Amino acid sequence: NVSRQNGKAERLLLDTVDKGPFQVFIPINGVIQPIKTVFLDAIEGGRLEEILVEGGSVVEKGQAILRLSNDDLQRSYINQEAQLIGQINQIRNLSIVMEQTSLNLKEQSLNTAYRLTQLKRAVDRNKALIKDNVISQVDWEESKDEYDYLLQRKEMLKLTMQKDSLSNVIQQEQMESTVDLMRRNLEYAKKSLENLVVKAPVGGQLSSLDREVGQLINKGETIAQIDDLSNYKVRARIDEFYISRIFEGLEGNFNFDNQDHTLRIHKIYPEVLNGSFEVDMVFMTTPPKSIKRGQTISIKLALGNESEALLLAKGGFYQSTGGNWVYVLGQEGTAYKREIRVGNQNPNYYEVLDGLMPGDVVITSSYDNFGDKDELVLK
């Protein structure tokens, strides 16, 4: 038996099935953010003495923002500076001593050479005199022994001067290395003092600066952030149901000031929180001039390429039928129940896979008052 139900035609919404371009997309909301945010951290800790730039101001790279004070760093720098000066003075004094020692050795060497020259003449002269028995054997031997001693002393002084020269070179290198290390430590301490003036690492808009003069700031603590406003990105949240279908490169569109703009997924944050995850999207077109950071926009995110499909408008019927059947208008004001099969959907259409033909007129409004009768008699 065929079951029938009466209905009023003027209260129904109808759609004519037709072929057309179909693309699966989902509506998502995104928030406008700066293209890049750099966090401003305290390289050194200290007491906040002065705020040089107010939050919200546009700063340039290298511009001073805050000035801190740190007595420990100041004392450390002074102590290291005093140690360096002391070490330099000690090196100078040691250099003078080394130079004096070298000069003494040279003087001894010259005296020895001079005496050797004199003794050489005496020895040569005594050698002739002893043959004629003019001098005694003792006098000859004494002059000869002193000459031999001076020859040995000359060689000894030569070796001593060589070792002294080598020792001087080694000590000089060690002293220079020590001074160089102390200079580098002092330079590091100086940079630590310079870092008490917190400067902008990049240019942009200063934000999140919530500090008061006199407040203690720890080393490494985040003080503020600088937003690069040369461009924007969009941070969007997507339902976790679609996580397997989201990948970098997908594009979406939104309308702003009556102009369409295209976005592309640049980065995916896979962590799911409260049933959704986040993505960053970048502009493929020039961002609107009037757009502001923190604005919320509605985006149509495409999940696939556009294709030709049989389209049925979305409507309240789906809640009653689950997309398994619809009422199709026939002749003489009667609508007949027909089984169908739908595939993908977007906010406007279902993709019809089976059961309908182009030109079929379908009731798309709610079926709550019809039950699941086979026919509807429309009046």
Disulfide bonds with the S-S distance in Angstrom:
none
